[in-house]
Amino acid sequence: MYSRNTSNFYLGLFCLAFALFLIFIWIPLDTDTGLVDKIRRRLVIGDALAPTIAAVFLAIGGLVLIIFERRVPSQPYMTGQNLRFISVTSFLLIISLILMRYTGPLAVWIANLSGGEPLEYRLLRDTPPWKYIGYFIGGTVMITGLIAQVESVLSWRTLRIAVLAAILLIVIYDLPFDDLLLPPNGDV
Amino acid sequence: MKIILKTAVAALGMAAMATGAFAADWTPPGPIKLMIAFGAGGGADTQARLIAEELEDRTGWKFIPEQVTGKGGLNLAVALKDQPNDGTAIGMAVTETLGYNMAAANAGISPADFTGITTTAGFQMGIVSLTTKGWTTFADVVAAAKGGEQIKFGVMSPKLADLAYLVGKAQGVEFNIVSVKGGKAVMNGVNAGDLDLGFMAGIQGKGVAAGDLVNLASGLSVPLVQTPDAPTLADLGVPFNGDGYFVFIGPAGMPAEARTALADAISSIASDESTKAGGLIKKAFGGSATIKGAELDALLADGFSGAGELIKVASE
């Protein structure tokens, strides 16, 4: 019994195209030494060898899908629901991470509006309460959003759980460790 | 003439005092990010963290250590280069990072992109084997290689691999040069018998003192403190050496007062054997070696410009 579903074919085609892109464009542009390199009169493994082998396996996987798995039954297929789920999840994660990164600096910027000695978020990244602002707001929004998406409903209960979870994570990861910075403070 | 000289000396003294006072007044405007180019838990990492700990106790400054390892310190250099240069971001690497490794990578960065703060200790770079191998001098190694034995020579950086290759070439033998990550990995390899000998930068001290390891040669331009009779690389026919230091650096253009304050604070701890950091430096590297200011600038610039010759010779 053959399937009329073309998911495997297009997935295979994508894998193959991506593998070719890796092998002929990305890897050569991103590595200096080629597949093998000659150092001190000896051939040594070059920077490009390992990623090229990975890309070759990706290409083989793509070819298997195109040639052997093209017409098999029970192929995965894309629906509007799948796409919506992926889009909403991606949107939630991106928004949460943006909030996590920028609400701390935004709070400092607002504080600076009231005058006085200008503050700089980078220099406050290890000072409470500034250091918690981004992680708390971004984390709360992320957890609230993901739970609400799975449950298909946004409730105060969900928000309370998210607030508690964010606080719990801060307690676990920040309070006991003197030298550990919560996101995004290591990168500001 | 005498008056001019006196005036000049007085002016210099005043300037030095003023810089000193200025530096003593400097405090970082926020926590200091301390990038460490070495694996967590190793001797170099411990040295960096102990120095930071002692600095926190002495000055009240706050340090946030962070591992930025890989590519012989170049990952740290690249990350540090664009950090703010107000003294709130510094890194600990080795002079080889800004010398051979930077020159070999040809990645468009040079020591001019950094501010040298201070060195803390020089390497006691030896070529080391297990005592049970039966070798007492480097000549024994050469004899074994000429007798057909495959000699696995452990190294922890491309520069040392070049030196190992050139020692073999100068002695008319070919070593199987094995690159591993860090001096500790070389020592583990030698202890386990996976490597026959290897470069160790001071970590071998305890083993040599106990008689388990033997310094067959000095990888430096000078004899080793612990084994002064071992030949240097020059004695073995190699016109290059593995001299190097642990060095604190910052991004280019660091203000003089920040640079001086950090350099003075770090070097005073490295030199103080009563501190944990100073004690470790004494034990592992034979004592502190602090080079700062213009002398350090010259050392870093020379290391970078001189690396080309070694790279060229080793690829012949």
Interface residues (C-beta under 8 A of the other chain):
Chain A: I39 R40 R42 E120 R122 L123 L124 R125 D126 D179 L181 G186
Chain B: P29 G30 P31 K62 F63 I64 P65 E66 P84 T88 P158 A161 D162 Y165 I177 A314 S315
